[in-house]
Amino acid sequence: MRARTQLIRSNLKHARAAWGHIQSVTLQALDELTRKYHLSLALGDVNYINERWYVTHAGLLRLAERRCCSGIRVRPVREFCDSLSCRWVFKAIVYKTAGSKGFVGYGDADPSNVSSLVRGAEMRVAETRAVNRALRKAYGIGLCSVEELRWPSSAPSPSDNHTLPNKTCASNGSNHGHPRLRDQLCLLIRKYELDPTLVKRYAVDFCGTETLRDASRDLVEAFISTLADEAAKDRAALICKLNSYNQLAEVKS
């Protein structure tokens, strides 16, 4: 009981810190989610997008572990898959107990409904969506998951939003370090509780360089400014974008 109360307080604190004023009815919904499913904002189990709560893949997996899920079976629905057009459909079955019949969920993905950041990873996105739907059915979660949200095919990538000169950094150590810029970036990461590794991947993609050290000071300044604006305007959307870099890294590996 004490742990649940602490989690409720923690979630409310994180929600207000991240998104400022939230309507009381929306906070009540978060309270109910916390009580019923023990979901944690700090761990990324839930996201707040366009004034609505969305559960995440990580949150669903943690819930399944807490409820001692017996297993998850996933397979492609081959008659609906087309590798040439990067369209994939998966079927997932969640078994809450060893003897259960299972809860079925389907997930599809193609270039028209995934973020440009994970273009080429449609197969994994479809698999994740199928698992999410099956888990939501199994544990009675009516909330849509973040990974099931449709992304417009025309959605610009971070680098598309900024036409900046592709300067290379000078070879001396003073420019490579960006001491004050690094401090600014660290402050943003701490303030908005961002994942440093994902922020770094976003920065490299934004700057269009192999590593952040190769980026010019102007590019790094532009990235920090963009990151600050995105975090202040819609932290939840920024978190989704950063999580996309995590999926992209898994594909490359």
N, C-alpha and C positions, 0 to 999 in steps of 0.2 A: 504494500500500500504506500509506504514512504517513497519507494523508488518511482512508483507511478506518479505520485504528487510532484516529486522533483523533476521528472521528465516533462510534465505538463507546464510547470513554471519555466523550465529551460526552453521549451518550444515557443511559449508566448514571448519570452525575452528575445529569442533569436528572430522571431517573426517581426517584432516591432523594430529591432535594430536593423534588420535587413530591408524592410519595406515600409517603415514609418507607420503612418496611420492606416489601420485596417478596420473595416466595419466589424461591429461587435458580433453580428451573425456569422461572419466568416471566421472570427476567432473562436466562436462556439463550435463551429464545424471542426476546427483544428483540435479543440479540446476533446471532442468525441472521438476523433481519429486516434488521438493519443491514448485515451482510456481503453478503446476497443482493440486497437492493433499494436499499441506500444511503438508507434512510428516516431522517429527522431529527426528533427530538422538539422541538427548539428551533424548527423551522420549522412545527411543527404537522402533520407528516406522519402521526403516529401518536398515538392517545389510549389511555389506560388506564381502563377502565370495568368495575366489578364484577369486578376481578381478571383481566381479559382485555384483550388488545391489539386495537385496531381501527384500521384504516387510514382516512385521511380523503380527501375529494375532492381537496383541494389536494395531498396526497401522491401520489395516483394520477396527477394531471396532471403533476406534476414528474417522476415516474417515466417517463411516456410521452414527455416531452420529452427526457429523458436517453437513452432507447432509440430516439430518432428516429422516433417514431410517424408514419406517413404521413398519417393523418387519422381523423376520427370523424364518422360520419353518424348523425343523430338525427331521428326523426319520430314523431308520435303514432300510436297504434293506434286509429283513430277508432271502430271497432266496439265498443271497450270503454270509450270516453270518454263522459262525461256532464257537460257544463258546468254544468247546473242543480244537480246534486248535488255538484259540485266533485270529481268522480272523473276521474283522468287516468292513462293508461297509455302509456308511451313505449317505443320500440324503438331501441336504439343498436347501431351496428356499428363496431368498432375495426379499422382496417387497419394492421397493424404495418409492412407494406411496400406499395409501390405495386401489386404484383402479387398480394397475398394475397387469399384469399377473405373474410377478415374474421371477427371474433369477435362473436357476438350476445349482447346482454343486454337484459332487460326490467326496467322499473321502474314501480311504480304508487304513487299517493298519493291519499288522500281525507281528509276531516276526522277520520276515526276512527284514522288511523295517522300523523298528523303533530303536531308540537308546536303548542300554541295560539299560540305566538309567531309562527308562520309561517302561521297560518290565513288562507286567501285566496290563498296562494302554492302551492297543491297542484300546479299544472301544472309549475312550476319544480322542485319537489321530486321529482316523478316523473321529469323529464328527468335530473336529477342522479343519481338512483338507477339509471336505465338505463345511463348512461355509466359509473358506478362498476362495475356488474356486468360490463359488456363489457370494461372495462380490467382487472378482476381476472382474467377468463378469459384475456385476451390475454397477460398476463404471469405467469400461474400463481400468483396470490395467493389463498390459501384463507381469509384473514381477511375477516370481514365489514367493511364500511365503516360509519363513524359515521352517515352520512346514510341508510343503509338500515335503521337501527334503528327499530323500531315505537314510536311515542309514543302512550300512551293518550289517547283523546278527552277524558277527564275530567281530564287533567293540568292543574293550576292554573297560571295565569300568575303572574308575580312579584307583580303588584298584588293578585291574589286572596288571597295568603297573608297579607296584612297589612291590617287594617282600621284605618287611622290617620286622624286628623282632617286634612282638606284645608285647611290654613292657608296663607295667602299671606304671602310674606316682606315685611317692612317696606320702605319705599321708600328708606331711607337706605343708604349704601354699606357700613356695618359688617356688616349681615346678609348682603348679597349675596355678600361675599367668602368667608365661612366659612374664615378663614385656617387655623385649627388643624384643622378638618375636612378641608380640602383636603390638608394635609400627611399626615393619616392615610390618606386615599385613595391618595395617591401612594406611600406606603410599602407599602400592600397590593398595588398594581399592580406595584411593583418586586419585592416579596418572592415573589409567585406568578407573575411574568412574564405579566401579563395585557395585553391590547390596550386602551390608554387610550380609544380611540374607541368601542369596543364597550362598555366599562365605562360610559362616559358615556351611551350609548343605553339601557343597562340601568337606569341611575340615573333617567333622565328617565321611563321607563316605570314604574318602581317608585314614583316620587313623584307620577306622574299630572299632570305639568306640561309646558308647552311647552318650557321650557329648565330647566336645573339651577339657574339663578339665581332662578327663580320659586319654588323649593321652600323651605319653612320649614326652620329649623335642625333641628327635631325629626325631620322626614322624612329629611333628609340623614344625621343620626346613625343613624336606624333602618336606612337603606340600607347605611351603612358596616358596621354591626354584622352585618347579614344577609350582606353580601359576605364579610366575614371568616369567618363561620361556614361558608358554603358552600365557600369556598376551602380551609379547613382540613379539612373533612369529606370532600370529593370534588372535587378540582380539575378532574378530567377532565369530570365532569358540568357543572361551572361553565363550562368552555371550550365545551362543546357548546351551552349556553344562550346564551353570548355570540355564538357563531358564528351562531345563529339570528337574532340582531338584524342581522347583516350581510346575511343572505338577505332579511330583511324590508325593509331599506333599499334593496336592489336592486329589489325589487318596486315600492316607492313611486316609485323613480326612473324 
